[in-house]
Amino acid sequence: MRLSETRMLATRMPETNPHALRARRPAVFIDKDGTLVEDVPYNVDPALVRFAPHALAGLALLARAGFALVVVTNQPGLALGRFSSDAFEQLRRALVRRVFDEAGVVLCGVHACPHAPHASGRPVCACRKPMPGLLREAALEHELDLTRSWMVGDILDDVEAGRRAGCRSVLLDVGNETLWEHGPLREPQHCVGDLLEAAHRIVESSVLLPLPLPRGEGGGQRGRPSPAMRAPACKPGPLDGLAACGSKAPSRPQLSPQRGEGAIPSSRTGEGAMHSSRTTEATA
């Protein structure tokens, strides 16, 4: 075989990379305070956590449809000294456990930004929403397809974070958005009243459903989710030394803001972020 033919063959037949061939899964990224749980500013007491109305049923429906479920949250209380990282970690573990115990749903991860915003309200990092860093980090770690994913939150910063990451977005209009600063990246695909309604809109707009929905879970009906509704198994991620789903994965470097990505002040003051990914230990 001539050298030119060898080069052409190498071009046509690149080396197989099993990781590149692995299908990336769609996900639903869910804001924590005001979306998944009731918004109690700077709360890290598990006893005070209350799930938002129909939130667990919404998670169950999304898990049944085949979405990976990832919580993404700003937690500025860490930078402001309102609570410690250990206290937040205890809350995170309790939240993951309760979601599993009460809804039979395994969260793929909880990603949080620990930074406080600038005095103007604008992020000083790439991970604080409305920046897309948390979503991109989760996509890298858990092998998620951002173009087939959704972001659900209760303020337009959540919508913008999702849109910047390449996802579609749903806004929960529950009264927590107060600034209503509109822009091309702050227009959600849907505006609904709770997480279950958001789940129905997402499922109806997607072509994932590997299994038919059980009777009573379609058509906007609300109900107690089946314990069998669980999100797909997740790729292992860092868990402060614990790896319930497998071995510990290397931590991700902090993402830098993309050129031209500005930020709009948040209408929520009680959020910050811990820029790290957590994999659920619910099954450990």
Secondary structure, DSSP 8 states (H G I E B T S, - for coil): --HHHHHHHHHHS----HHHHS--B-EEEEETBTTTB---TT---GGG--B-TTHHHHHHHHHHTT-EEEEEEEBTHHHHTSS-HHHHHHHHHHHHHHHHHHH----SEEEEE-----TTS--SSSSSTTSSHHHHHHHHHHTB-GGG-EEEESSHHHHHHHHHTT-EEEEE-SS---S----GGG--SEEESSHHHHHHHHHHT----SS---TTSSTT------TT-----------TT--TTSS-----------TT------S-SS-B--BB-----TT-
